[in-house]
Amino acid sequence: MARLRDQLVSFIAALRAAGVRISVAESIDAMNAVAAVGLERERMHEALAAALIKDEADRAIFDESFNRFFAAPRANRGEHPDQRGEQVSAAGGRGRPGEDPFSLPRDAALASPREEKSLSLPSEAKPAKKAAAARRHDTEKGKDAEESKDAERHSDRMRGRWERGEAQTREESPTPGIDATRVARIRAIERTAFDKFSDLDYDEARDALAPLIRRFRIRLGRRLRLARTGRIDFRRTIRAALQRGGALIDLKFRARRPRHVDLIILADISGSVRYAAQLMLELMAGARGCFRRVSSFVYVDHLAEADFEDGHLVMTPALDLYARSDFGRVLGELWERRTGLLTRAAIVVIMGDGRNNRLPARADLVREIGRACRAVVWLNPEDPARWGTGDSAIKQYAREVNALVPSRNLRELQVALAAIA
Amino acid sequence: MLTREQISDGLERARYVTNERVETAIFLALALEKPLLIEGPAGAGKTEVAKVLAEILHTELIRLQCYEGLDEARALYEWNYQKQLLRMQAGEQQGLRWEELSEHIFSRDYLLERPLLKAITAPSRVVLLIDEIDKADEEFEAFLLELLSDFQISVPELGTLKAHERPVVILTSNRARELSEALRRRCLHLFIDFPGTEQERKIIELKVPELDAKLAAEAARFVSAIRKLGLRKPPSIAETLDWALALVRLGVRELDTDAVRTALGVLLKHEDDRVKVESKASALAPRRR
């Protein structure tokens, strides 16, 4: 059974590489679970799922990895239980010829920027690579290595995505009613960095946005709900005290009045940042009900009001997308229209990379805005390693804002936006 | 210790139609003695699992319904203040000293046992159902974690109470909010979604035997179809069964557009949903001559 145990360990490592978070306790549970149910494939499949997969969204990745690691036995082999057990452990780890053991790190935030990741076990390469290529992680590799591998990765990605799609349609989904392909695609899109987006990715992201908007709205709704305690409600407290013979043991509080929060969004729609900006505007439009008022603006070198009509961004006045970014001037324009807009109830969210073509940054205006409003938050879709390089004025702005959060992909963006409230 | 077959038979006897995934999860929850977290849309049968499991194990079901603001006192135990105050007043008149009095008023008689304490102090193994844990807040989850790992609590006046036999714990969640990772790690996971057409047909046949087989199949197909329409509240299994029963009572022979229109209120509980389905009713259940 040591072989099976090693096999399970590799399988769990492959799942971790694909982004599923599995703790040591859970992996032990998985071993115990397999010991309890036996080696019959279907049961082992469900047992491992119950012990390892705690989020239904990970189920698709699990199924795919399981089917690769523990390939279904051939029909013409004998049905003897011992033989079946042999097949399960023998089938795992079979690598396809011609594949290089290349894998992307699971959590890029943890990896150091210059570290080159490579796998030791070739048996892990296949599921990890397929899963990783399909997931399209962004990495923190050195720039040269990145450029040379970029082209290779892109074609791998395309191939991986196509093959993964095929694999999904080949396997029937384990439970009726869940679209496993779609879930896996949504997850992949969430993890792709914005600066690696192509138009194709953007369209997919927009398609994937509907469930994300819903999920985001629920998360945001819970955050913004009434604070539990306000002032003491004297009458109810006395009432409760009657039960205790007059002793004021239970304090009852008034529910606080709902927070009126206005949201002001400033999104940079130049160059590669524009995908991130548009997705953010769509996400926020979906969560519109949580705020009293949402004012959306986009900018390149001027400020323009933004609206989403039929899924298209409409700007008033229309901006030249290829003009040179001038955030300083944009800040000036915003400051001019501050009456009624920038109030103590307003939170200003700026999405941009802070690159100003060496024009005046006007960070002082950001400070003024911060004073007038409740908070100013900056979301930067650029890789943090590049902040402050070249014409990036982000460091100056960073001093004046309440929070500067990287949002390199859809997932980070959601987390950042939810944390704002 | 139950075997898989016993669980399978037990589920069948309790008339709970299910699949491999649910059976395995239940089996593992019993075999590994870990709590089982069941997630899924409302009305898919999550709470049923706990009830059925209590039947299979021939034991009691203790239910803790979670809600926003649920705290330790309501979930674990509370002292019966009123009774204690009365006793103290009576004791004053009798002239008792504090030492004697405190022995009385801090005894088990004056303790109001709430579900969690009941589960711990139960003489035999029970099934503890913690329903809709996603409605409770994070502090409660943290408290629950501590309880689930040790199954003992210390009441300052009474000492430590430890469970004789660990209860079988089932938690359900409608995914209204994300549960903490720590809780997920501690539990086995099971996702129960709405059944497919075939399974639903079996459920209808099992629970509403008066409905004839052909009509049951059509009903199952109809409900599966409307679930895909993106309704505000997709019909749950309970509502499907109510609707099937309604069809029996109304003496419906075959599922045509009129039959559908009459009883739609049993299936759909929102006006906009009803309007949406009615407009599609002719496509889903063709008008027969």
Contacts between the chains, C-beta under 8 A, distances in Angstrom:
chain1	res1	chain2	res2	distance
A	21	B	181	7.4
A	23	B	185	5.1
A	25	B	185	5.9
A	25	B	186	7.9
A	26	B	185	5.9
A	29	B	32	6.5
A	29	B	34	6.7
A	29	B	188	7.2
A	32	B	32	5.4
A	33	B	28	5.2
A	33	B	31	7.9
A	33	B	32	6.4
A	33	B	188	7.9
A	36	B	27	7.3
A	36	B	28	6.2
A	36	B	31	4.2
A	36	B	32	6.5
A	37	B	4	7.5
A	37	B	24	6.3
A	37	B	27	6.9
A	37	B	28	7.0
A	42	B	20	5.8
A	43	B	4	7.9
A	43	B	20	7.1
A	43	B	24	5.7
A	46	B	20	5.7
A	46	B	21	4.8
A	46	B	24	3.9
A	46	B	25	7.0
A	47	B	24	5.4
A	47	B	28	5.9
A	49	B	21	7.4
A	49	B	189	7.6
A	50	B	21	7.9
A	50	B	24	6.4
A	50	B	25	4.6
A	50	B	28	5.5
A	50	B	188	4.5
A	50	B	189	5.8
A	50	B	190	6.1
A	51	B	28	7.1
A	51	B	188	6.0
A	51	B	189	7.9
A	53	B	189	6.0
A	54	B	37	7.3
A	54	B	184	3.9
A	54	B	185	7.2
A	54	B	187	7.5
A	54	B	189	4.5
A	55	B	184	7.4
A	55	B	189	7.8
A	56	B	39	6.7
A	56	B	191	4.7
A	59	B	191	7.2
A	174	B	21	6.8
A	175	B	19	7.5
A	175	B	21	6.5
A	175	B	191	7.0
A	175	B	193	5.4
A	176	B	193	7.1
A	176	B	194	7.8
A	176	B	195	6.8
A	176	B	196	3.3
A	176	B	197	8.0
A	176	B	199	7.5
A	177	B	193	4.5
A	177	B	194	5.3
A	177	B	195	7.9
A	177	B	196	6.8
A	177	B	227	7.7
A	178	B	193	6.1
A	218	B	176	6.8
A	218	B	177	7.1
A	219	B	177	7.4
A	219	B	178	7.3
A	222	B	176	7.9
A	222	B	177	5.3
A	228	B	69	7.4
A	243	B	81	6.9
A	243	B	82	6.4
A	244	B	81	5.3
A	244	B	82	7.8
A	244	B	85	7.4
A	245	B	81	7.7
A	245	B	82	7.7
A	245	B	85	4.7
A	249	B	81	7.5
